[in-house]
């Protein structure tokens, strides 16, 4: 288990394992450190293992992380949490496709364990209203597959209830491999034509 108090959270990633494949998440530790630490802590404790994605809206988002989705539990999916709430950390990260954000109630400081991954190109109405704390690095095909699950109307009247259970098998925390540095471009000698096309120092722009 990784010690979250001593490690740079920005160097970590999480693999969300589902019965449709894996999604790899990176984190915005500087923008939402409390949310990142909370998510990783729950993941390492096995909180998410065996849950399900209970709310799916193609072209909008997929939502999971509610303990009431565990098989055998009688609570209403979408209403459960870890037993505590964390303060909002709204920031300038946008709710674009693949953004990892935290679900909450009407109270901004009510996030706990439920998260969602944005499927829309940009769910602009959510920006600075919900805390984006990570992004999808790999597994966009899995996101598309889950988002394309057939859904029905739930008790709230919203058409977002999956007809088939989408299992959240596990969330594994690991140290991310450093991204390779881009190879430097070879410098080319300016040609006569390119030199003549470049603006002169005294040219008006």
N, C-alpha and C positions, 0 to 999 in steps of 0.2 A: 504494500500500500504506500502511495506517495504522500509524504508529509506536506500538506497544503499550506502550512504556516511558514515553511522555509524555502519552498520552491517558487520560482517565478511563474505565476499562473499563465502568463503569455506563452510559455514554452510547452504547454500541455494541449492535448486534444482528446476528444472523446469519441469512441466508436459506438454508435447506437445500433445495436443488433436487432433486427426485426425478422419476422418470418418471410419477408419480401426481399431481404438483403441488408446491407450495411450502409449507414450514413456516417461520414467522418466530419466532426465539428471542430472548428477552431474558435478561439475566444477573444473578446475585447476586454482584457483584464484591466486596462487603464480606464476604460469608459464605465464599466460596471463590475468592479471587483467583488462586491458583496454577492451579486447574482452568480458570478462565475464560481466563486468559492462554495456557495450553497449548492449549486448544481453538481459540482465535482464531488463534494462531500457526500451528498445523497447517493450519487452513482457508486462511490467506493464502498458505501455501506450496503449496497445491494437493494436500495429502496425501489429502483425502477424495474428490477428484474421480475418478469412475469406479469407486467401490466399490459395495457393495450392502448391503441389510439382510439379514443372514444368519439372524437368530433372531426369530421373530414369534409372539407368544402373545396372541391376542385376549382382552381383558379383563384383561391384565397389562401387557405392554410390547412395544415393537419395538426391536431392537438392531442397530447398524451400527458402522462405523468400523474394521473389521478389514482390514488391507492384503491379507490372504490371499483376500479376496473379489474382488480385481481380476481381470478376465478374463485368462487365460493364466498366472496364478500357481498353483503347485502346493501351497502350504501349506494346512493345514486351517483352514477358516473358524472364527473365534472364538478362535484361538490366537495371532494376530499382534498386533504393536504397532509403535510408532515407534522402538524400539531403546533406550528408557529408561522409567523408571517415576517417578511423582510421589507425594508423600506425601498421605495422606488428609486431607480437610478436612471431617469430619463436622460437621453443623450442625443447626439446628432447623427448616430448611425440610422440609416433608413431601413424601412421594412420592405426591402427588395427580395426578389426570389432567392430562397435559401437562407434568409436571415433567421436566426434562432432568438426567440423572444419569450418573455415570461407572461403567462396568463394571470389575470387578477380579477377581482370583483370591482364594484364601483369605487371602492376605496383604493386610491393609488398605492397605498402601502400594504397591500393584501396578498402579494405574491407568495407562493410557498414552494410547491413542487411541480405544478402543471406548466408545461411549456408548449410552444407551437413553432412550427417551421413554415415560413411563408412560401406559398406556391405561386402567388400572383407575381407579375413582373415588378409591381410596386404597389403595396397596400398603403397608399399615402396617408389615409385617414388615421392610421395607427402611429405614425411618426410622432415622437415625443409625448405619446400617450401611454405607451407600453415600453418596457425596458428591453432593448436589443442588447444581448450580451454575447452573441457568437454568430458564426456563419457556417454554412455548409461548404466544406472543402472538396468532398468527394462523395458521390452517391446521388447525383441529381436524377439518375434513372430510377432509383429506389423511391425518391420523393414523388416523381411522376406516377409511379406504379401505385403507391399508397393513395395519392390524391385522386386517382382514377377509380378507386373502389366504389362499387355501387352503394348508394346510401338511401335511407328512408327518412320519413319524418319522425322526430323524437317527441318526447312529452312537451317540449317547449314550443312545438310547431315549426321548428327549424329543420330543414332537410339536410341533415349532417350526420345522422346515425348510421354507422357502417352495417350493412346487411351481414357481412362476414367479419369475424373477429380478426383484427390486425394485431398480432402479438408483438409486444416490446420485450424481446428476450433478455437483453442486458444492455448496460451502458458501461463500457470499459474505458478507464482513464489511462493514458500513456503519454510519454514524452514525444513530442512531434519531431520528426526528422527535419533538420534545417533545410530550407529551400535552397536549391543550387543557385549560385550567383550567375547572372547572365554573362555570357562570353563577350568580351569587349569587341566592338566592331573595328574592323581594319580601316585605318585612315586612308582615304584616297586622295591623290594629288588633284588639286583643282585644275579643271581644264580651261581653256581660253574662253569657251562659250559660257561656262558657269560663272567665271569671274566677271564677265561683262554683264551678266544678268543680276548679280548681287547689287543691293542698293549701296550707293556711295555714302560716305560719312556726311556729306553736305546735302544729301538729297532730302527733300521734304516728304514726310510720311503722313 
